[in-house]
Amino acid sequence: MTLQSWKTLARREILRSGDGRFLKIEAHRIELPTGQIIDEWPLVITPDYVNVVAVTTAGEFLLFRQTKYAINGTSLAPPGGYLEAGEDPLLAAQRELLEETGYVADTWTALGAFVVDGNRGCGRAHLFLARGARWQQPIDADDLEEQELLHLSRPEVEAALQDGEIQLLPWVAAVALALLQM
C-alpha cells in the first residue's frame, strides 16, 4: 500500500501578526487521498528555529532557567531562536549559542529537523548538540523573557528531564536526543 499526501488546492491568509514574519494563519482548501475536500483547514506559519544543547569542555550543560508567556512559572531551556531569512540552521545555531550564552563550540552534531505540529505546521525545529563549548564573549541577547544561565551536570539534566522541569516539547526532545548521543 502506498500512502498518498494531502493536496493543497487553494490557500488564503486569515490572520497576520505585524509584518507576518513571526506568525501567519492560513485557511487551506485541501483534498484528501480519498477525494474528500475540506474547505477550511487552518495552517499556522511560523519561522523555523534552532535549539542547541551545549556541553562545555568541563562537561557542564548550558541551560537557562527562564519564563515564557505560555508556561506557568519557570522552565529549563536550551539556547535557541528563529532562523533569519535564508539562514543555514547550523549557522543559526552557532549564532544563537554565542549571542545567548557567550559560548562557542568545537563539535556540532545535528539531532534532526522536526515539524512542530503535523497537522497545523508551526514551523520546523532544528535541534543540535554542541560539544566542547567554551566562553568567548559577554552575552549579547535580545530576548524578551528573563533568564538565568545555568551550568548543570549530566545527572542534574537527567533529573530535570524526568521531573518535568523542562516544560516545552521541543526542548525536551533536544535534551533527550542530546543525551542519547553522548
C-alpha positions in Angstrom: 0.0 0.0 0.0 1.3 3.4 -1.0 0.2 6.3 1.2 -0.7 9.5 -0.6 -0.1 13.0 0.6 -2.9 15.6 1.1 -3.1 18.1 -1.7 -3.4 21.9 -1.2 -6.0 23.2 -3.7 -6.1 26.8 -2.5 -5.0 29.0 0.4 -5.9 32.3 1.9 -4.5 34.3 4.7 -6.9 34.8 7.6 -4.5 36.3 10.2 -1.2 38.1 10.2 0.7 39.4 13.2 2.5 42.6 12.4 4.5 42.1 9.2 3.8 38.4 9.2 7.4 37.5 9.8 6.6 35.6 13.1 3.0 34.5 12.6 0.5 33.9 9.9 -2.5 31.7 9.8 -3.9 30.5 6.5 -7.1 28.6 5.7 -6.3 25.9 3.1 -8.7 24.1 0.8 -7.3 20.5 0.7 -8.1 17.2 -0.9 -7.6 14.0 1.0 -6.3 10.9 -0.8 -10.0 9.6 -0.7 -11.1 12.6 -2.8 -12.8 14.3 0.2 -12.5 18.1 0.1 -12.0 20.1 3.3 -12.7 23.8 2.6 -11.2 25.4 5.8 -8.1 23.6 7.1 -6.1 26.0 9.3 -2.3 26.1 8.9 -0.1 28.1 11.4 3.0 29.5 9.7 5.9 30.5 12.0 9.6 30.7 11.2 11.9 27.7 11.6 14.1 27.8 14.7 17.0 26.1 16.4 17.6 24.8 19.8 21.2 23.9 21.0 22.1 21.6 23.8 25.6 22.9 24.6 28.1 20.9 26.7 31.2 22.8 28.0 34.8 21.4 27.9 34.2 20.7 31.6 31.2 18.5 30.8 28.6 21.0 32.1 25.3 21.6 30.2 24.4 25.2 29.5 20.7 25.6 30.1 18.6 28.6 31.0 16.1 28.9 33.8 13.5 31.2 32.2 9.9 32.3 31.9 7.8 32.1 28.8 4.4 33.6 28.3 2.6 30.3 27.7 4.3 28.5 30.6 3.3 28.9 34.2 6.3 29.6 36.3 9.8 28.8 35.0 11.3 26.1 32.8 14.7 24.9 32.0 15.5 25.6 28.3 18.4 25.2 25.9 19.6 28.3 23.9 17.8 28.9 20.6 15.9 31.2 18.4 14.5 31.8 15.0 16.4 31.5 11.8 16.9 34.7 9.8 15.6 34.6 6.2 17.7 32.2 4.2 20.0 31.4 7.1 21.5 27.9 7.4 20.3 26.1 10.5 23.8 25.2 11.7 24.9 28.8 11.3 21.8 30.0 13.2 22.6 27.5 16.0 26.1 28.8 16.3 24.9 32.4 16.2 22.2 31.8 18.9 24.7 29.9 21.2 27.1 32.8 21.0 24.5 35.6 21.4 22.6 34.0 24.2 25.4 32.4 26.3 28.7 34.0 25.1 30.0 30.5 24.3 31.3 28.9 21.1 31.7 25.1 20.5 34.1 23.0 18.5 32.0 20.0 17.7 28.4 20.2 16.3 26.0 17.3 15.8 22.7 17.7 14.1 20.0 15.9 16.1 17.3 16.3 13.4 14.8 18.7 12.0 11.2 18.2 13.1 7.8 19.7 12.1 6.3 21.0 15.4 2.7 20.1 14.6 2.0 17.5 11.9 -1.5 18.9 11.1 -1.1 22.6 11.8 2.5 23.4 10.8 4.0 25.8 13.4 7.5 25.8 11.8 10.3 23.3 11.9 12.7 22.8 14.9 16.3 22.2 14.0 18.0 20.6 17.0 21.8 20.5 17.7 24.3 19.2 20.2 27.3 21.4 20.7 30.3 19.8 22.5 33.5 21.4 23.7 31.7 24.7 24.4 34.0 27.4 25.8 33.3 31.0 26.8 34.1 33.6 24.1 32.4 36.9 24.9 29.8 38.5 27.1 26.1 37.7 26.4 24.6 39.8 23.6 21.0 38.6 23.5 17.8 40.5 22.7 15.4 38.0 24.4 12.2 39.4 25.9 12.0 36.9 28.8 14.1 36.9 31.9 16.6 34.1 32.0 19.4 32.8 34.1 22.3 30.8 32.5 23.0 27.6 34.5 25.9 25.1 34.3 24.4 21.7 35.1 25.9 18.2 35.4 24.5 15.4 33.4 22.8 13.8 36.4 21.1 17.2 37.1 19.9 17.4 33.5 18.6 13.9 33.5 16.7 14.6 36.8 15.3 17.8 35.4 14.1 16.0 32.3 12.5 13.2 34.4 10.9 15.7 36.9 9.3 17.8 34.2 11.5 20.9 34.8 11.8 21.2 31.0 8.3 22.2 30.0 8.3 22.8 26.2 8.2 19.7 24.0 11.0 20.8 21.5 13.3 21.5 24.5 12.5 18.0 26.0 13.2 16.4 22.6 16.5 18.4 22.1 17.8 17.4 25.6 16.7 13.8 25.3 18.2 13.4 21.8 21.5 15.0 23.0 21.7 12.7 26.0 21.3 9.7 23.7 24.2 11.0 21.5 26.5 11.2 24.5 
